Amino acid sequence: MFSFDLLFYYSIIYLFLTQVKGLSPSNVVLADSCYVLFRVILLLPLTALIEKIGKRNSIIIANIILAVSILTFILAQNFTVIIIANIFEAFGFVIKNISESNLLYDSLPNSSVRGNIFSKIESRGSTLYYFLNALSALASGFLYVINGYLPLIICLIMCLVSALIATKFRDVVNTSNKNQIRASDYAKNLKYAFKNLFKSSRLRNLIFFGALVSGLLSLLMTIRSGLLQELNVSEQYFGIIFGVLEFSSGISACFQFAIHKRFRNKTLAIISLPIAMACLVIGLTVFFNLTFTVTIVIVLIMFLIQYSCRAPFYNLIKQYLNNFTTSSLRNKISSAYTLIEGLSRAFISFMVSLLLNIVSVSISFIFVGCAFIIIFVIFLDHMRKKVGLKPDEYKKKDIEFLELK
């Protein structure tokens, strides 16, 4: 709940970087693309580090490094230091993403329901985070008005609280644990993935489509604040708006399995298309210069749709990728997805940073919306006969693989 992601951060970081530190919208998005790119670059060496020092110590160090990254943001005087802060942030999150879930899995009794217990605990923690983040977003807007540094100072404290909680953990030594991630395994997994897994049209489509949706969601986390700033929304309302949006993510996370049960093989379309279509509606609404009240109501409804789709997507894409797999294959698939998702997010952020040098944030929403609607429609049509089928409808190569010897 405290460590799933940063608290007192996302609702005001765009304001902080543009108003307090004087960055342009283009540079903010460019810095974010550097963060994602360094996550990809650091993945292999940090996996080796975790092997050497253990998951418990890694988690403690990661949260301390995140606190250092927030401190670097606070002290930064130019764009170069902001990039350094993003590198620290990438360092911390790579370690956390590898270590935390694996330590939880290690700590559970080895039984046939181990995976189900893990999923329930992981889902419970992320849902509680969304609700806590809603409250922190609500408070951070008002704190930012008092002093632009206050939310980040509290964010830094929350990182140290997470580090303190992590000192109560202990490593579980289990040499038979097939979910253990090692640097050498990660390299082998990538080699195996590109050589064998991508022969499956089902997995290939899921990995690339998931990476595209994740890249769009990552971009929107940054430029939504820029749009509100362009609409001259007061800073104190940022917290209220993002608090309500985070609360909607928490609610939708509770219903993710109901969404999957209701829509089945249409779930990815139901989740992804509204995100892209909302971008287009937002951009057109601002472009046609409607009254402020009408504009802000439409924009907030579109934001609400996007946030409601976010939480189910992140959890369900993992479920779909893991279907029809063994524990060994899950690690290989995870390695491939992590790499391609990171490259996708970095590329999309970089391209939009170039776009923002030419057009406003609101116009960029139109370009992004149009582009992703076309991409998603083409992808979903291509996936129609390759993803979401019954097990007996798949070709053998799509759901059966040889294990590494």
Secondary structure, DSSP 8 states (H G I E B T S, - for coil): --SSS-SS-TTTHHHIIIIIS---HHHHHHHHHHHHHHHHHHHHHHHHHHHHH-HHHHHHHHHHHHHHHHHHHHH--SHHHHHHHHHHHHHHHHHHHHHHHHHHHHHS--STTHHHHHHHHHHHHHHHHHHHHHHHHHHHHHHHHH-TTHHHHHHHHHHHHHHHHHTT------TT-TT---HHHHHHHHHHHHHTGGG-HHHHHHHHHHHHHHHHHHHHHHHHHHHHHHTT--HHHHHHHHHHHHHHHHHHHHTHHHHHHHHGGGHHHHHHHHHHHHHHHHHHHHHTT--HHHHHHHHHHHHHHHHHHHHHHHHHHHHHHHTT--HHHHHHHHHHHHHHHHHHHHHHHHHHHHHTTTS-HHHHHHHHHHHHHHHHHHHHHHHTTTSS--GGGS-HHHH------
